[in-house]
Amino acid sequence: MNKIIFIIFILIFSINLQSKVKALNIIEVADGVFVHQGEHFDVDDTYQGDIANIGFIIGTNSVAVIDSGGSTTVGMSLKASIREKTSLPIKFVINTHVHLDHIYGNSAFTEKDVEFIGHSELPRAMELRKELYQRLNLEYLNIPIEESIQVSPSIFIKVNESKIFDLGERKIKISAYPSAHTNNDITIEDLKTGTLWAGDLLFIERTPVVDGDIHGIINVINQLISLDVNLVIPGHGTPTKNWRKAFEKHRNYFITLRDGVRRAISEDIGLQKAIETVAQSESKKWELFDIQNARNINQVYPQLEWE
């Protein structure tokens, strides 16, 4: 009896929660390709789980979700947006990388027959960051730890591998990369429209972040610039057809950062002074610069000390 009452309670809770969910602001950037653009906030007191670009692709048979947002609530809002556009089944949920603003909406899509896709390193990365992310979700989103639910991929893309998935008269190509923005980055290319979802391998407007390898991200950007696509959707910022220029700006920031940190190390300038001085020529070009640039230097300085 207690079990039945519990199940009924959960069903009522879910129905009530869904009734309060509002669809997100969605833009169709190419035929059948829909994006919700996140706001440029940091993971701090302004964070509300909705800072990354998330969205979906509709084929004739099914739908693929590209990143799901930073909470179950955001994920449910994304699902509501999908249902405003189509009644087709959601077949895939694809995470471009591990960061919390991209993965915690997965829990809104755990119905039968939905498959989750990610880099082969993504499950381990999720597990390593789990406690930190639980604390951040509790602090900034007031989500109890037991409700910070991670849903790992069941289909894996290995480094330097690409796989094709069919949504019905629409094929998508998913490619995995060596360590760059993180050690678990993938991109998704909609072959029908020539649209590339770059994840956080591209930032527009907002200061880029390196959480993996500084050399790797420069190398991967060089690889992506050579692609033949029409439109690129960044992990943060406005989708663009002028995407080569956007990648070049992104790459130039990291080259400036790398060279500045190398120079600081060679001149025996300490980490704190490097944070105050390195890459300051880029400061007017990006939003959230002081916060993100300092984090990048903290990440890169120890790496380059061992070159």
Contacts in CASP RR format, 6 or more apart in sequence:
PFRMAT RR
TARGET T0000
AUTHOR 0000-0000-0000
METHOD contacts of the structure
MODEL  1
MNKIIFIIFILIFSINLQSKVKALNIIEVADGVFVHQGEHFDVDDTYQGD
IANIGFIIGTNSVAVIDSGGSTTVGMSLKASIREKTSLPIKFVINTHVHL
DHIYGNSAFTEKDVEFIGHSELPRAMELRKELYQRLNLEYLNIPIEESIQ
VSPSIFIKVNESKIFDLGERKIKISAYPSAHTNNDITIEDLKTGTLWAGD
LLFIERTPVVDGDIHGIINVINQLISLDVNLVIPGHGTPTKNWRKAFEKH
RNYFITLRDGVRRAISEDIGLQKAIETVAQSESKKWELFDIQNARNINQV
YPQLEWE
17 73 0 8 1.000
17 76 0 8 1.000
18 76 0 8 1.000
21 73 0 8 1.000
21 76 0 8 1.000
21 77 0 8 1.000
21 79 0 8 1.000
21 80 0 8 1.000
22 77 0 8 1.000
22 80 0 8 1.000
23 77 0 8 1.000
23 80 0 8 1.000
23 81 0 8 1.000
23 83 0 8 1.000
23 84 0 8 1.000
24 36 0 8 1.000
24 50 0 8 1.000
24 54 0 8 1.000
24 74 0 8 1.000
24 77 0 8 1.000
24 78 0 8 1.000
24 80 0 8 1.000
24 81 0 8 1.000
25 36 0 8 1.000
25 37 0 8 1.000
26 34 0 8 1.000
26 35 0 8 1.000
26 36 0 8 1.000
26 55 0 8 1.000
26 81 0 8 1.000
26 84 0 8 1.000
26 85 0 8 1.000
27 34 0 8 1.000
27 35 0 8 1.000
27 36 0 8 1.000
27 37 0 8 1.000
27 239 0 8 1.000
28 34 0 8 1.000
29 35 0 8 1.000
29 195 0 8 1.000
29 231 0 8 1.000
29 233 0 8 1.000
29 239 0 8 1.000
30 190 0 8 1.000
30 193 0 8 1.000
30 194 0 8 1.000
30 195 0 8 1.000
30 230 0 8 1.000
30 231 0 8 1.000
31 192 0 8 1.000
31 193 0 8 1.000
32 57 0 8 1.000
32 58 0 8 1.000
32 59 0 8 1.000
32 170 0 8 1.000
32 193 0 8 1.000
33 57 0 8 1.000
33 190 0 8 1.000
33 193 0 8 1.000
33 195 0 8 1.000
33 233 0 8 1.000
34 55 0 8 1.000
34 56 0 8 1.000
34 57 0 8 1.000
34 58 0 8 1.000
34 81 0 8 1.000
34 82 0 8 1.000
34 85 0 8 1.000
35 53 0 8 1.000
35 54 0 8 1.000
35 55 0 8 1.000
35 233 0 8 1.000
35 239 0 8 1.000
36 53 0 8 1.000
36 54 0 8 1.000
36 55 0 8 1.000
36 78 0 8 1.000
36 81 0 8 1.000
37 53 0 8 1.000
37 237 0 8 1.000
37 238 0 8 1.000
37 239 0 8 1.000
38 50 0 8 1.000
38 51 0 8 1.000
38 52 0 8 1.000
38 53 0 8 1.000
38 54 0 8 1.000
38 236 0 8 1.000
38 237 0 8 1.000
39 48 0 8 1.000
39 50 0 8 1.000
39 51 0 8 1.000
40 51 0 8 1.000
40 205 0 8 1.000
40 206 0 8 1.000
40 236 0 8 1.000
40 237 0 8 1.000
40 287 0 8 1.000
40 288 0 8 1.000
41 47 0 8 1.000
41 48 0 8 1.000
41 51 0 8 1.000
42 288 0 8 1.000
42 291 0 8 1.000
42 292 0 8 1.000
43 51 0 8 1.000
43 100 0 8 1.000
43 101 0 8 1.000
43 136 0 8 1.000
43 140 0 8 1.000
44 140 0 8 1.000
45 140 0 8 1.000
47 101 0 8 1.000
47 136 0 8 1.000
47 140 0 8 1.000
47 141 0 8 1.000
48 140 0 8 1.000
48 141 0 8 1.000
49 69 0 8 1.000
49 70 0 8 1.000
49 71 0 8 1.000
49 74 0 8 1.000
49 101 0 8 1.000
49 104 0 8 1.000
49 141 0 8 1.000
50 69 0 8 1.000
50 70 0 8 1.000
50 74 0 8 1.000
50 101 0 8 1.000
51 101 0 8 1.000
51 236 0 8 1.000
52 67 0 8 1.000
52 69 0 8 1.000
52 70 0 8 1.000
52 99 0 8 1.000
52 101 0 8 1.000
52 102 0 8 1.000
52 235 0 8 1.000
52 236 0 8 1.000
53 67 0 8 1.000
53 199 0 8 1.000
53 233 0 8 1.000
53 234 0 8 1.000
53 235 0 8 1.000
53 236 0 8 1.000
53 237 0 8 1.000
53 239 0 8 1.000
54 65 0 8 1.000
54 66 0 8 1.000
54 67 0 8 1.000
54 68 0 8 1.000
54 69 0 8 1.000
54 74 0 8 1.000
54 75 0 8 1.000
54 78 0 8 1.000
54 102 0 8 1.000
55 65 0 8 1.000
55 66 0 8 1.000
55 67 0 8 1.000
55 78 0 8 1.000
55 81 0 8 1.000
56 63 0 8 1.000
56 64 0 8 1.000
56 65 0 8 1.000
56 66 0 8 1.000
56 78 0 8 1.000
56 81 0 8 1.000
56 82 0 8 1.000
56 85 0 8 1.000
56 90 0 8 1.000
57 63 0 8 1.000
57 64 0 8 1.000
57 66 0 8 1.000
57 167 0 8 1.000
57 170 0 8 1.000
57 172 0 8 1.000
57 188 0 8 1.000
57 190 0 8 1.000
58 85 0 8 1.000
58 86 0 8 1.000
58 88 0 8 1.000
58 167 0 8 1.000
58 170 0 8 1.000
59 88 0 8 1.000
59 167 0 8 1.000
59 168 0 8 1.000
59 169 0 8 1.000
59 170 0 8 1.000
60 88 0 8 1.000
60 167 0 8 1.000
60 168 0 8 1.000
60 169 0 8 1.000
60 170 0 8 1.000
61 88 0 8 1.000
61 89 0 8 1.000
61 91 0 8 1.000
61 166 0 8 1.000
61 167 0 8 1.000
61 168 0 8 1.000
61 169 0 8 1.000
62 88 0 8 1.000
62 89 0 8 1.000
62 90 0 8 1.000
62 91 0 8 1.000
62 92 0 8 1.000
62 167 0 8 1.000
62 168 0 8 1.000
63 82 0 8 1.000
63 86 0 8 1.000
63 88 0 8 1.000
63 89 0 8 1.000
63 90 0 8 1.000
63 91 0 8 1.000
63 92 0 8 1.000
63 167 0 8 1.000
64 90 0 8 1.000
64 91 0 8 1.000
64 92 0 8 1.000
64 93 0 8 1.000
64 94 0 8 1.000
64 165 0 8 1.000
64 167 0 8 1.000
64 172 0 8 1.000
64 188 0 8 1.000
65 78 0 8 1.000
65 82 0 8 1.000
65 90 0 8 1.000
65 92 0 8 1.000
65 93 0 8 1.000
65 94 0 8 1.000
65 109 0 8 1.000
66 94 0 8 1.000
66 96 0 8 1.000
66 188 0 8 1.000
66 197 0 8 1.000
66 233 0 8 1.000
67 94 0 8 1.000
67 95 0 8 1.000
67 96 0 8 1.000
67 102 0 8 1.000
67 103 0 8 1.000
67 199 0 8 1.000
67 235 0 8 1.000
68 74 0 8 1.000
68 75 0 8 1.000
68 78 0 8 1.000
68 93 0 8 1.000
68 95 0 8 1.000
68 102 0 8 1.000
68 103 0 8 1.000
68 104 0 8 1.000
68 105 0 8 1.000
68 106 0 8 1.000
68 108 0 8 1.000
68 109 0 8 1.000
69 75 0 8 1.000
69 78 0 8 1.000
69 101 0 8 1.000
69 102 0 8 1.000
69 103 0 8 1.000
69 104 0 8 1.000
69 105 0 8 1.000
70 100 0 8 1.000
70 101 0 8 1.000
70 102 0 8 1.000
70 103 0 8 1.000
70 104 0 8 1.000
70 105 0 8 1.000
71 104 0 8 1.000
71 105 0 8 1.000
71 137 0 8 1.000
71 141 0 8 1.000
71 143 0 8 1.000
72 104 0 8 1.000
72 105 0 8 1.000
72 107 0 8 1.000
72 108 0 8 1.000
72 147 0 8 1.000
72 149 0 8 1.000
74 104 0 8 1.000
74 105 0 8 1.000
75 105 0 8 1.000
75 106 0 8 1.000
75 107 0 8 1.000
75 108 0 8 1.000
75 109 0 8 1.000
76 105 0 8 1.000
76 108 0 8 1.000
78 105 0 8 1.000
78 108 0 8 1.000
79 90 0 8 1.000
79 108 0 8 1.000
79 109 0 8 1.000
82 90 0 8 1.000
89 113 0 8 1.000
90 109 0 8 1.000
90 111 0 8 1.000
90 114 0 8 1.000
91 113 0 8 1.000
91 114 0 8 1.000
91 115 0 8 1.000
91 167 0 8 1.000
92 114 0 8 1.000
92 115 0 8 1.000
92 116 0 8 1.000
92 117 0 8 1.000
92 155 0 8 1.000
92 165 0 8 1.000
92 167 0 8 1.000
93 106 0 8 1.000
93 109 0 8 1.000
93 114 0 8 1.000
93 115 0 8 1.000
93 116 0 8 1.000
93 117 0 8 1.000
93 151 0 8 1.000
94 116 0 8 1.000
94 117 0 8 1.000
94 118 0 8 1.000
94 174 0 8 1.000
94 186 0 8 1.000
94 188 0 8 1.000
95 102 0 8 1.000
95 103 0 8 1.000
95 106 0 8 1.000
95 116 0 8 1.000
95 117 0 8 1.000
95 118 0 8 1.000
95 122 0 8 1.000
95 153 0 8 1.000
95 186 0 8 1.000
96 102 0 8 1.000
96 185 0 8 1.000
96 186 0 8 1.000
96 187 0 8 1.000
96 188 0 8 1.000
96 197 0 8 1.000
96 198 0 8 1.000
96 199 0 8 1.000
96 200 0 8 1.000
96 235 0 8 1.000
97 119 0 8 1.000
97 122 0 8 1.000
97 125 0 8 1.000
97 181 0 8 1.000
97 182 0 8 1.000
97 184 0 8 1.000
97 185 0 8 1.000
97 186 0 8 1.000
97 199 0 8 1.000
97 200 0 8 1.000
98 122 0 8 1.000
98 125 0 8 1.000
98 126 0 8 1.000
98 129 0 8 1.000
98 182 0 8 1.000
98 184 0 8 1.000
99 182 0 8 1.000
99 200 0 8 1.000
99 211 0 8 1.000
100 129 0 8 1.000
100 133 0 8 1.000
100 136 0 8 1.000
100 137 0 8 1.000
102 199 0 8 1.000
102 200 0 8 1.000
103 126 0 8 1.000
103 150 0 8 1.000
103 151 0 8 1.000
104 133 0 8 1.000
104 137 0 8 1.000
104 148 0 8 1.000
104 149 0 8 1.000
104 150 0 8 1.000
106 116 0 8 1.000
106 149 0 8 1.000
106 150 0 8 1.000
106 151 0 8 1.000
107 149 0 8 1.000
107 151 0 8 1.000
109 116 0 8 1.000
109 151 0 8 1.000
110 151 0 8 1.000
115 154 0 8 1.000
115 155 0 8 1.000
116 151 0 8 1.000
116 152 0 8 1.000
116 153 0 8 1.000
116 154 0 8 1.000
116 155 0 8 1.000
117 153 0 8 1.000
117 154 0 8 1.000
117 155 0 8 1.000
117 156 0 8 1.000
117 157 0 8 1.000
117 165 0 8 1.000
117 174 0 8 1.000
117 186 0 8 1.000
118 153 0 8 1.000
118 155 0 8 1.000
118 156 0 8 1.000
118 157 0 8 1.000
118 174 0 8 1.000
118 176 0 8 1.000
118 184 0 8 1.000
118 186 0 8 1.000
119 153 0 8 1.000
119 156 0 8 1.000
119 157 0 8 1.000
119 159 0 8 1.000
119 176 0 8 1.000
119 184 0 8 1.000
119 185 0 8 1.000
119 186 0 8 1.000
120 156 0 8 1.000
120 157 0 8 1.000
120 158 0 8 1.000
120 159 0 8 1.000
120 176 0 8 1.000
120 184 0 8 1.000
121 159 0 8 1.000
121 183 0 8 1.000
121 184 0 8 1.000
122 152 0 8 1.000
122 153 0 8 1.000
122 156 0 8 1.000
122 184 0 8 1.000
123 152 0 8 1.000
123 153 0 8 1.000
125 182 0 8 1.000
125 183 0 8 1.000
125 184 0 8 1.000
126 150 0 8 1.000
126 152 0 8 1.000
127 150 0 8 1.000
130 150 0 8 1.000
133 148 0 8 1.000
133 150 0 8 1.000
134 145 0 8 1.000
134 148 0 8 1.000
135 145 0 8 1.000
137 143 0 8 1.000
137 145 0 8 1.000
137 148 0 8 1.000
138 144 0 8 1.000
138 145 0 8 1.000
138 148 0 8 1.000
155 163 0 8 1.000
157 163 0 8 1.000
157 174 0 8 1.000
157 175 0 8 1.000
157 176 0 8 1.000
157 186 0 8 1.000
158 176 0 8 1.000
159 176 0 8 1.000
159 177 0 8 1.000
159 178 0 8 1.000
160 176 0 8 1.000
160 177 0 8 1.000
160 178 0 8 1.000
161 175 0 8 1.000
161 176 0 8 1.000
162 173 0 8 1.000
162 174 0 8 1.000
162 175 0 8 1.000
162 176 0 8 1.000
163 173 0 8 1.000
163 174 0 8 1.000
164 171 0 8 1.000
164 172 0 8 1.000
164 173 0 8 1.000
164 174 0 8 1.000
164 191 0 8 1.000
165 171 0 8 1.000
165 172 0 8 1.000
165 174 0 8 1.000
169 192 0 8 1.000
170 190 0 8 1.000
170 191 0 8 1.000
170 192 0 8 1.000
171 191 0 8 1.000
171 192 0 8 1.000
172 188 0 8 1.000
172 189 0 8 1.000
172 190 0 8 1.000
172 191 0 8 1.000
173 188 0 8 1.000
173 189 0 8 1.000
173 191 0 8 1.000
174 186 0 8 1.000
174 187 0 8 1.000
174 188 0 8 1.000
174 189 0 8 1.000
175 186 0 8 1.000
175 187 0 8 1.000
175 189 0 8 1.000
176 184 0 8 1.000
176 185 0 8 1.000
176 186 0 8 1.000
177 185 0 8 1.000
177 186 0 8 1.000
177 187 0 8 1.000
177 201 0 8 1.000
177 220 0 8 1.000
177 223 0 8 1.000
178 213 0 8 1.000
178 216 0 8 1.000
178 219 0 8 1.000
178 220 0 8 1.000
179 212 0 8 1.000
179 213 0 8 1.000
179 216 0 8 1.000
180 201 0 8 1.000
180 210 0 8 1.000
180 212 0 8 1.000
180 213 0 8 1.000
180 216 0 8 1.000
180 217 0 8 1.000
180 219 0 8 1.000
180 220 0 8 1.000
181 199 0 8 1.000
181 200 0 8 1.000
181 201 0 8 1.000
181 209 0 8 1.000
181 210 0 8 1.000
181 211 0 8 1.000
181 212 0 8 1.000
181 217 0 8 1.000
181 220 0 8 1.000
182 200 0 8 1.000
182 211 0 8 1.000
182 212 0 8 1.000
183 212 0 8 1.000
183 213 0 8 1.000
185 199 0 8 1.000
185 200 0 8 1.000
185 201 0 8 1.000
185 220 0 8 1.000
187 196 0 8 1.000
187 197 0 8 1.000
187 198 0 8 1.000
187 199 0 8 1.000
187 201 0 8 1.000
187 224 0 8 1.000
188 196 0 8 1.000
188 197 0 8 1.000
189 195 0 8 1.000
189 196 0 8 1.000
189 197 0 8 1.000
189 227 0 8 1.000
189 229 0 8 1.000
190 196 0 8 1.000
190 197 0 8 1.000
193 230 0 8 1.000
193 231 0 8 1.000
194 229 0 8 1.000
194 230 0 8 1.000
194 231 0 8 1.000
195 229 0 8 1.000
195 230 0 8 1.000
195 231 0 8 1.000
195 232 0 8 1.000
195 233 0 8 1.000
196 224 0 8 1.000
196 227 0 8 1.000
196 229 0 8 1.000
196 231 0 8 1.000
196 232 0 8 1.000
196 233 0 8 1.000
196 243 0 8 1.000
197 233 0 8 1.000
197 235 0 8 1.000
198 224 0 8 1.000
198 232 0 8 1.000
198 233 0 8 1.000
198 234 0 8 1.000
198 235 0 8 1.000
199 233 0 8 1.000
199 234 0 8 1.000
199 235 0 8 1.000
200 208 0 8 1.000
200 209 0 8 1.000
200 234 0 8 1.000
200 235 0 8 1.000
200 236 0 8 1.000
201 217 0 8 1.000
201 220 0 8 1.000
201 221 0 8 1.000
201 224 0 8 1.000
201 235 0 8 1.000
202 208 0 8 1.000
202 221 0 8 1.000
202 224 0 8 1.000
202 232 0 8 1.000
202 234 0 8 1.000
202 235 0 8 1.000
202 243 0 8 1.000
202 246 0 8 1.000
202 247 0 8 1.000
202 250 0 8 1.000
203 209 0 8 1.000
203 234 0 8 1.000
203 235 0 8 1.000
203 236 0 8 1.000
203 237 0 8 1.000
203 250 0 8 1.000
203 286 0 8 1.000
204 234 0 8 1.000
204 236 0 8 1.000
204 237 0 8 1.000
204 238 0 8 1.000
204 240 0 8 1.000
204 246 0 8 1.000
205 236 0 8 1.000
205 237 0 8 1.000
205 238 0 8 1.000
205 286 0 8 1.000
205 287 0 8 1.000
206 236 0 8 1.000
206 237 0 8 1.000
206 286 0 8 1.000
206 287 0 8 1.000
206 288 0 8 1.000
206 292 0 8 1.000
207 253 0 8 1.000
207 286 0 8 1.000
207 287 0 8 1.000
207 288 0 8 1.000
207 289 0 8 1.000
207 291 0 8 1.000
207 292 0 8 1.000
207 293 0 8 1.000
207 296 0 8 1.000
208 250 0 8 1.000
208 253 0 8 1.000
208 254 0 8 1.000
208 286 0 8 1.000
208 292 0 8 1.000
208 296 0 8 1.000
209 292 0 8 1.000
209 295 0 8 1.000
209 296 0 8 1.000
210 217 0 8 1.000
210 254 0 8 1.000
210 257 0 8 1.000
210 296 0 8 1.000
210 299 0 8 1.000
210 300 0 8 1.000
211 299 0 8 1.000
212 299 0 8 1.000
213 303 0 8 1.000
214 254 0 8 1.000
214 257 0 8 1.000
214 258 0 8 1.000
214 299 0 8 1.000
214 300 0 8 1.000
214 303 0 8 1.000
214 304 0 8 1.000
215 258 0 8 1.000
217 254 0 8 1.000
218 251 0 8 1.000
218 254 0 8 1.000
218 255 0 8 1.000
218 258 0 8 1.000
221 247 0 8 1.000
221 250 0 8 1.000
221 251 0 8 1.000
221 254 0 8 1.000
222 251 0 8 1.000
224 247 0 8 1.000
225 244 0 8 1.000
225 247 0 8 1.000
225 248 0 8 1.000
225 251 0 8 1.000
229 243 0 8 1.000
230 241 0 8 1.000
231 239 0 8 1.000
231 240 0 8 1.000
231 241 0 8 1.000
231 243 0 8 1.000
232 239 0 8 1.000
232 240 0 8 1.000
232 243 0 8 1.000
232 246 0 8 1.000
232 247 0 8 1.000
233 239 0 8 1.000
234 240 0 8 1.000
234 246 0 8 1.000
240 246 0 8 1.000
249 285 0 8 1.000
253 279 0 8 1.000
253 282 0 8 1.000
253 285 0 8 1.000
253 286 0 8 1.000
256 279 0 8 1.000
256 281 0 8 1.000
256 282 0 8 1.000
257 278 0 8 1.000
257 279 0 8 1.000
257 282 0 8 1.000
257 293 0 8 1.000
257 296 0 8 1.000
257 297 0 8 1.000
257 300 0 8 1.000
258 300 0 8 1.000
258 304 0 8 1.000
260 274 0 8 1.000
260 278 0 8 1.000
260 279 0 8 1.000
261 274 0 8 1.000
261 278 0 8 1.000
261 297 0 8 1.000
261 300 0 8 1.000
261 301 0 8 1.000
261 304 0 8 1.000
262 304 0 8 1.000
262 307 0 8 1.000
263 269 0 8 1.000
264 270 0 8 1.000
264 273 0 8 1.000
264 274 0 8 1.000
264 277 0 8 1.000
264 278 0 8 1.000
264 301 0 8 1.000
265 301 0 8 1.000
265 304 0 8 1.000
265 305 0 8 1.000
269 277 0 8 1.000
271 297 0 8 1.000
271 298 0 8 1.000
271 301 0 8 1.000
274 297 0 8 1.000
274 301 0 8 1.000
275 293 0 8 1.000
275 294 0 8 1.000
275 297 0 8 1.000
275 298 0 8 1.000
278 293 0 8 1.000
278 297 0 8 1.000
279 293 0 8 1.000
279 296 0 8 1.000
279 297 0 8 1.000
282 289 0 8 1.000
282 293 0 8 1.000
283 289 0 8 1.000
283 290 0 8 1.000
283 293 0 8 1.000
286 292 0 8 1.000
END
